[in-house]
Amino acid sequence: MRKIYLTLILLLTIVFGAYAQRAKSVILVYLDGGPAQTDTFDPKPDAGRNYFGNYKGVCKTNVEGIEIGEKLPLLATMADKYSLVRSMTHGSNAHETGHYAMITGDTSGGAVVYPSFGAVISYMKRDTYKGILPCYISVTSANSRFNEGGFLGNAYKSFDTGGKPESKEYEVEGIVNKYINRDRLDKRMALLDKFETSPMEKQKIDSLRAINMEFIWGESREIFNLATESDSVKLRYGKNRLGQSCLVARKLVEAGVPFVNVRMTGWDTHKKHFQKMNSMLPQLDKALSALIADLDERGLLDSTIVLCGGEFGRTPKVLWEAPWNGGRAHFGKTFSYLVAGGGFHGGKVVGKTDKTGEKVVERPVAPCDLIGTVYLLMGIDPYGTLPHVSEGDLPILPSLLDEKKSYGLLYEIIDIKK
């Protein structure tokens, strides 16, 4: 029955695929290290201090019945704009395997290294995306080596901007260098011309150089220029690494870039968890709420998927004892993701955990289920294939075809029906 069902879904996707696409871009706000679900999107105020720790309070949202962590008051005012998946699960407590699961959607355990879903989107949009900027950009760096192109090749891996968007001038690797002005660059190009004598060689080089010069000194450069944004906008996002990275992400999708990865490190809080969260959660609250609101106000939220989460969650039970001193360990058994825009409904909750947040008790969601839903909204067949240089065509999401690895796409919170 499972095979018949999947075949039917595949045929429907092929027939109606052109009508299925809702989203044009994806912004992944990736909380590298693993955020605590009980302190963010799945609070447990009645579980006792050994579970809620220093955060007993909750924020009631503008959607009746939905509560989130007490350190997220701005996000609480706009719960109608996003949905929460509280039953993410893959079972791995290791960073590497957790990253791989959440970045590729592959939990099959096979020998093939799959591309990240940003790379897959980059590959699938290679003929339709006409922008000069890379199709897949990480601000400011990729989450792990699994952000690469996998068996699709490095042409589809993440372009990492480097630099510090919160600084006075955001220096982007290969594009913006504060020590090189236009006059100096032109002189360097003129000097290079003197060493190129073969007409055929010069024609090829000039063609490539024209693209590079547009990349370095054309309109694309201005996308990274945050001086074009008002101070009030910068303040809205927060004048810190995460806030200004989210602002850059908005500018990139505004320019048509299909996939933007915003990475925030520091969430691996084995020790002094709550001391760190006192500063990190308000930054996340400000940046993510500003991003969703700004996209909505500019008419971009309907065509832009926003995802927020990490490679796993953290232990609901607090480790008070030394040497942890109030920390939380890795927890892949259950964790949460926020999803918004691009065809995802707002004001919904998918899945449920038990009273302490330690077990999924309703509607588990695997990494392939979330990523497959993103593919569907981007007009990509989640049951399709990708070309492997030696293995031939491989499933785009092998775990989605395994009833032991998948629990189904998130049809309950998207506009597309089965």
PyMOL commands that set and color helices and strands:
alter all, ss='L'
color gray80, all
select helices_A, chain A and resi 2-20+37-39+49-52+73-76+79-81+95-104+117-124+145-147+150-152+154-156+182-193+199-217+219-223+226-228+231-237+241-254+273-297+301-303+367-377+398-401+411-413
alter helices_A, ss='H'
color red, helices_A
select strands_A, chain A and resi 25-31+58-60+67-69+82-88+136-139+159-160+259-264+304-309+313-314+330-331+335-340+349-350+352-353+360-362+385-388+392-395
alter strands_A, ss='S'
color yellow, strands_A
deselect
rebuild
show_as cartoon
